[in-house]
Amino acid sequence: MTAPFKAACVQLRSSDDVAENIRDTVRLVRDAAAQGASFIATPENTTLMAPDGGAKLASSFDEAQDPALMVFSALAKELKIWLLIGSLAIKVSDTKTANRSFLFAPDGSIRARYSKIHLFDVTLASGETYRESDTVEGGGDAILAETPLGGIGLSICYDVRFPLLYRQLAQKGAFLFTIPSAFTVPTGQAHWHVLLRARAIENGAFVIAPAQGGLHANGRKTYGHSLIVSPWGEVLAEAGTDPGVILADIDPAQSEQARARIPSLQHDRAFTGP
């Protein structure tokens, strides 16, 4: 196993001002690096929390033109860190974006990309409606990033409700999952901690889940509570609802130890029915 390292979640309260969001993210990433973090992750919708899908599309760029990517590449290289940008809205057609994570290596290169597979379409009892599939093109590939830190499985927000994705990533070598998110308050209060701890426990993996938190300029309210969870399901660090940074020490050997104590990844069996 690789050596221990310090990881950080950057919690944001992003708006529809891309330039402002980039500045806020850079400031907090620098803060995390100054505290010793060598792996830093930001939430879903890092640079844009638009009021609706149409506004998001209008403010999005294709990957070659997105102004954030050059900034974050240079930042990772300057600070010599692994930087996971939880997601950006990347324009892939005239009508849709991809909800895409980017993992930058310490040399500034993009080591991995992941486009969110599972899209969130729902009307809540409060009257809030989310139709992600109207303006987002779902991804089709699970991504395991092979890094000197170990295998890192990438996912985004709503993916957390689909355990098979994490099972397959773990069985292919992921010791850590990234789950950048922008959970609503009601679902966050009910499910956030339980789901993240469950994904950690059932796979013997660390979970790093940076989140959006608080009342955004567009009127949306997100749950916050960025979490770092151990392979045994312990909460190692937790944020509140305000922007900021949380940190925890990550020892990859703890994943190996948890999987030795409960080797369930080796015990899947084929079955028939129902």
N, C-alpha and C positions, 0 to 999 in steps of 0.2 A: 504494500500500500504506500501511497505517497505521504509526504510530510504534512503535519497539521498546518493550517493557515487561518487567518481571520477573515470572516465574511461580513458584509454589511448589506442591509436593506435601506434604500433611500425612499422615504415616504413623501409623496407629493400631493398637491392640491391644484392640478393643472387646470388651465383656462383655455379659451379659444385663441389666445395670443401665443403663437408658436415661438417667437423670439424671446418673449418673457419666460416661457416654460423652459427653453433651452438654457437661459441664464440661471434660472433657479436650480435646474438639474446639475449644471456644472458646479455651482457653488456647493451643493450638498455632497456631490461626489468628491470634491476636493476635501471637504470636511471629513468624510469617511476615510479617505486615503491618509489624511493627516493623523487619524486615530489608529492607523496600522492595518487597515483592511487591504487585502490584495485581491479579493473578489468582491465586486460591488454590483448590486442589482437594483434596477429602477422599476416602477410599476407599468402596468398596461396603460396605454394612451399617454406615454410620457410627455410628448410635446403638443398634444392636442386633445382637449375635451370639448368637443363641439356640441352645440345645442341639439343638433339632429344629424341624420345621415347625410342629408344634402349639403349642409354647411361643412361637414367633415370632408366630403368629397371635394368641395370647392377650395378647401385650404390644404389639400394633400398634394404630394409630389410623387412622381415615379422615383424609383430607387436612385437612378443616376443623378437626379436633380434635387433630392431632399437635402436641405441645408444642415440638418442635424447630423447626418452621418459623418460628414467631414469633421465637424466639431468633436463628436464623440470619439472618432478614430484618433484625432490628435491628442485628446485628453487621455485616452488609455495609454498611448505611447509616452506622453510626457510623465504620467504618474507611474508607468510600468505596472499596470493593473490588468486583471481580467474584468471587463465591464460588460454586463448584460443589460442592454436597453430593453426593458420589458416588452414594449411594443410601440411601433410607429404605424400610422395609417399610410400605407404605400399604395399609390394609385396604380392599378393594373389594367384598367380599361376606362372608357368614358363614363361608366355607370357604377364602377365598384373599386374598392380598395382591398388590400390584404391587411389583416391585423398581424403584424410581423415582428418577431423578436430578432435582435441582433446580438451575437456574442463577439466582442472585440478582444483580441489577444493583446498582451503587453507591447507588442511591436506595432499596434494600431491596425492590424489586418482584421478582417471579418472572418472569424473561425467557423461560425455557424449561423444559419438563418432558420427560423421556424415560423411558418404561417399557421395561425390558429385553425385547428381542425373543426372543433365543435362550436357552432354559432348559437347565440342566445336570442331566442324568439319567445316572447311571453308578454301577456298582459297581467299585471299584478292587481290584487284586490284594491290597492290604493288608487288605481286608475292609470298608473305609469305603464307605458307600453314600450317595449324594446323589440325591434325587428332587425337584428344585426344582419340577417341574410339578405335584406333588401338592398344593402349597399356594400356588403362585404363578401368577398369571394373566399370560401372556406379552403383551407389547405388540405392536402391529401397524404402528406409524408410525416411520419414520426421521425424525430431528429435526436440522435445521440451524439453529443459533441465529445470527441476524444481530446483530452487536454492533459498537460503534465500534472494537473491536480487530480485527475481521474475522469471517469465517464460522467457526463452531465446530461440529464434528460431535460429537454426544453418543453414547456407547455405554457398555456395562457388561460387564466381565469376559469371560464366555464368548463374547460377541459377537466378540471379537478373532479367533476361529477362522473367521470368515465374511467373507472379503475383499470380497465384492460389496457389502456394506453400506458399507464405507469408500470403495470405488471410486465409488459413486453420490454419496456425500457430497462427495468431492473434486471430482467433475465438476460438482456444483451450487455449488461455491465455498468449501468448507471448506479452510482452510489449517492447521487444528489439530484434532486429535482428542483427546477425553478418554476414558480407558479405566480408570475406577476399578474396583478388583478386590479379590478375596479368594481368590487362588490357593492350591491345596493345595501342600505342599512338593514332592512328587514331580513334579507337572506343572510347577511353577515352576522347579525345577532343570533340567528338560529343555527347556522351551519358552518360558518367560517372555520372556527377552531376544530370542530369535529372532523370535517372533511380533510383538513391539512394534516391533522394528527393521524387520521386513518391511513392516508396515502403513505405517510412515513412508517407507521407501524407494520402495515401489511407487506411492505417491501424492504424493510430494514434500511431505509434511506433517509438522508437529510432532506429537509424541505426548506427552501428559501423563497419566501412569498412577500415581496414588496407590494404595497397597496396604495391606491389613491384614498384620501381621507378628508372628510369635511364637506362643507357647503361650497360648491363651485359657482363660478360667475354665471354659468348657464342655468342655475337653479337646481341642478342635480346634487344629491347628497350621497356620498360614498362612505363606506364603513370604516376604512382605515385599518388599524390593528395589524400592521405588517408583522409577520412572524418568521422566526427561524426555529425549526423543530428538529430534534435529534432522531436518529434511527429507532430509538426506543419510545418515541412519542412525547418526549419531554419538551416543553416550550423553553428554549434557551434565551430568547429575547423577544420582546413584544413592544410595539409602539402604541400610542394612543390614537387620536384622530388628527393631530396637527402635523404639518410637514416636519421632517427631521430625519435622523439617522439612528438605526439600531445596529449593534454588532454582537457577534458571537464567535468563539473559537470552534473551528471545524477540524475534527480528527478523523480522517477517512477510515482509520482502523476500527472506529466504533460501528461503522456499517458492517464490516466483516464480522465483528463480534456479535452484533444483533442477529445476523443471518445464521451464525453458528448456533446461537441459543434457540432460535426458532427457524429451522431451515425450510420454511413453507415454499420458497421459490423453487425448491427441488421436488415438491410433492404434488404438483398439478397432475391430475389424471383425466383422461378422456372418459366421457360418460354419455349415455344416451338419454333422450327425452328432454323436456316433458312432451 
